[in-house]
Amino acid sequence: DAVVQTSTHRAFADDEFAQAGVSVQKDLSDCHVIIGIKEIPSAKLEEGKVYLFFPHVIKGQPANMPMLQRLMELKATLVDYERIVDEKNRRLIFFGRHAGLAGMVNTLWSLGQRLEVEGVQSPFGRLKQARAYADLSGAREDLGRIAARIAADGVPAAIHPLVVGFTGYGNVSRGAQEILDLL
């Protein structure tokens, strides 16, 4: 059986998992395999468990070496998503275009929320979180309306000029740029 650890910092609330028939609990001590997305804090690691997540240790990233050391001390098994590769050593699990698409939609949504709290009217207030769209076409439609409003009225003076920078050039970056290009 699968369980989900309770959290207030997640896109889906505990009750949504419960309504879908998934057990929700705080304590994972009875779980043998723990699946996550990003690094798990060292203090939460348990002896003898199997962990699957992106630990960001394969390149010797200094910030995560204490976590790796702790996993070894606990005789835990780490399955590093970054090292799940095919016969040509190509990664099979990674954040791709869709992560960039959703991330940029959520970034623009967050900007709209922040501006609203600050009392600044902006076209981004019309955007929904990525998970609220049934598909990409719905987000594209809303972004098209936002783009038309920006073309007609510009962006609010409080955020002019609006500068967005990209530091990556991979799949995630290209997905994020694809969304921003709609504006």
C-alpha positions as CSV (number, residue, x, y, z in Angstrom):
1,D,0.0,0.0,0.0
2,A,1.1,3.5,-0.7
3,V,0.8,6.4,1.8
4,V,1.4,10.1,1.5
5,Q,3.1,12.0,4.3
6,T,1.0,14.9,5.6
7,S,2.1,18.3,4.4
8,T,0.8,21.9,4.3
9,H,3.3,22.8,1.6
10,R,2.1,20.9,-1.4
11,A,-0.1,21.6,-4.4
12,F,-2.6,18.9,-3.4
13,A,-4.0,19.0,0.2
14,D,-4.1,16.0,2.5
15,D,-7.9,15.7,2.2
16,E,-7.6,15.5,-1.6
17,F,-5.4,12.5,-1.3
18,A,-7.7,11.0,1.3
19,Q,-10.7,11.6,-1.0
20,A,-8.9,9.7,-3.7
21,G,-8.5,6.7,-1.3
22,V,-4.8,7.3,-0.4
23,S,-3.8,6.9,3.2
24,V,-2.3,10.1,4.7
25,Q,0.0,10.0,7.7
26,K,2.7,12.0,9.5
27,D,5.0,9.1,10.5
28,L,6.7,7.1,7.7
29,S,8.6,4.8,10.0
30,D,6.5,1.8,8.8
31,C,7.4,2.5,5.2
32,H,10.3,0.6,3.7
33,V,10.6,2.7,0.5
34,I,10.3,6.5,0.5
35,I,9.8,8.3,-2.8
36,G,10.4,12.1,-3.0
37,I,11.3,14.7,-5.5
38,K,14.1,16.8,-4.1
39,E,16.6,16.4,-1.3
40,I,15.3,15.0,2.0
41,P,16.7,16.8,5.1
42,S,19.3,14.6,6.9
43,A,17.3,14.8,10.1
44,K,14.4,13.0,8.5
45,L,16.4,10.1,7.1
46,E,15.9,6.7,8.8
47,E,18.1,3.7,9.2
48,G,17.9,1.0,6.6
49,K,15.3,2.7,4.4
50,V,15.3,2.8,0.6
51,Y,15.1,6.4,-0.7
52,L,14.3,7.5,-4.3
53,F,14.7,11.2,-5.0
54,F,16.9,13.9,-6.7
55,P,19.7,14.2,-4.1
56,H,22.0,16.4,-6.2
57,V,25.1,14.5,-5.1
58,I,26.3,13.0,-8.4
59,K,28.6,15.9,-9.2
60,G,29.8,16.2,-5.6
61,Q,27.7,19.2,-4.8
62,P,29.1,20.3,-1.4
63,A,25.8,21.4,0.1
64,N,24.5,17.9,-0.1
65,M,27.5,15.9,0.9
66,P,26.4,15.8,4.6
67,M,23.1,14.3,3.5
68,L,24.9,11.6,1.5
69,Q,27.2,10.9,4.5
70,R,24.1,10.5,6.7
71,L,22.6,8.1,4.3
72,M,25.7,6.0,4.4
73,E,25.9,6.1,8.2
74,L,22.3,4.9,8.4
75,K,23.0,2.1,5.9
76,A,20.2,3.4,3.8
77,T,19.9,2.8,0.1
78,L,19.7,5.8,-2.3
79,V,18.3,5.4,-5.7
80,D,19.3,8.7,-7.4
81,Y,16.9,9.7,-10.2
82,E,19.9,11.3,-11.9
83,R,21.6,8.0,-12.3
84,I,18.7,6.0,-13.8
85,V,20.1,5.9,-17.3
86,D,19.7,3.8,-20.5
87,E,22.4,1.7,-22.2
88,K,23.8,4.9,-23.7
89,N,24.1,6.6,-20.3
90,R,21.2,9.0,-21.1
91,R,19.1,10.0,-18.1
92,L,15.6,8.5,-18.1
93,I,14.2,10.6,-15.3
94,F,14.5,14.4,-15.4
95,F,12.5,17.6,-15.3
96,G,11.7,18.4,-18.9
97,R,9.7,20.7,-21.0
98,H,6.5,20.2,-19.0
99,A,8.2,21.3,-15.8
100,G,9.2,24.5,-17.5
101,L,5.7,25.1,-18.9
102,A,4.1,24.6,-15.5
103,G,6.8,26.4,-13.7
104,M,6.5,29.6,-15.8
105,V,2.7,29.5,-15.6
106,N,3.0,29.3,-11.8
107,T,5.6,32.0,-11.8
108,L,3.4,34.4,-13.7
109,W,0.4,33.4,-11.5
110,S,2.6,34.1,-8.4
111,L,3.5,37.5,-9.8
112,G,-0.2,38.3,-10.3
113,Q,-0.9,37.2,-6.7
114,R,1.9,39.3,-5.3
115,L,0.8,42.3,-7.2
116,E,-2.8,41.9,-6.1
117,V,-1.6,41.8,-2.4
118,E,0.3,45.0,-3.1
119,G,-2.8,46.6,-4.6
120,V,-1.4,46.7,-8.1
121,Q,-3.8,45.7,-10.9
122,S,-2.1,43.5,-13.5
123,P,-3.1,41.2,-16.3
124,F,-1.4,38.3,-14.5
125,G,-4.2,38.3,-11.9
126,R,-6.3,36.4,-14.5
127,L,-3.9,33.5,-14.7
128,K,-4.6,30.3,-12.8
129,Q,-2.1,27.8,-11.3
130,A,-0.9,25.3,-13.9
131,R,-2.7,22.4,-12.1
132,A,-6.0,24.2,-12.5
133,Y,-5.9,23.9,-16.3
134,A,-7.2,20.8,-17.9
135,D,-4.5,21.0,-20.6
136,L,-2.0,23.4,-22.1
137,S,-4.5,24.9,-24.5
138,G,-6.4,26.4,-21.6
139,A,-3.3,28.1,-20.3
140,R,-2.4,29.3,-23.7
141,E,-5.8,30.9,-24.1
142,D,-5.5,32.8,-20.9
143,L,-2.0,33.8,-21.8
144,G,-3.2,35.0,-25.1
145,R,-5.7,37.2,-23.4
146,I,-3.0,38.5,-21.1
147,A,-0.7,39.2,-24.0
148,A,-3.5,41.2,-25.8
149,R,-4.0,43.2,-22.6
150,I,-0.3,43.9,-22.3
151,A,-0.1,44.9,-26.0
152,A,-3.0,47.3,-25.4
153,D,-2.1,48.7,-22.0
154,G,1.5,47.7,-21.3
155,V,2.5,46.3,-17.9
156,P,1.7,48.2,-14.7
157,A,4.1,51.1,-13.9
158,A,5.0,49.3,-10.6
159,I,6.7,46.5,-12.5
160,H,7.9,48.4,-15.6
161,P,10.2,47.4,-17.0
162,L,9.5,43.7,-16.4
163,V,12.7,41.8,-17.0
164,V,12.9,38.0,-17.0
165,G,16.2,36.2,-17.2
166,F,16.9,32.6,-18.0
167,T,20.1,31.0,-16.8
168,G,19.6,27.6,-18.3
169,Y,19.2,26.2,-21.8
170,G,17.9,22.7,-21.2
171,N,14.4,21.2,-21.4
172,V,13.0,23.1,-18.4
173,S,14.3,26.4,-19.6
174,R,12.9,25.9,-23.1
175,G,9.5,25.1,-21.7
176,A,9.5,28.2,-19.5
177,Q,10.6,30.3,-22.5
178,E,7.8,28.8,-24.6
179,I,5.3,30.2,-22.1
180,L,7.0,33.6,-21.8
181,D,7.1,33.8,-25.6
182,L,3.3,33.7,-25.6
183,L,3.4,37.2,-24.0
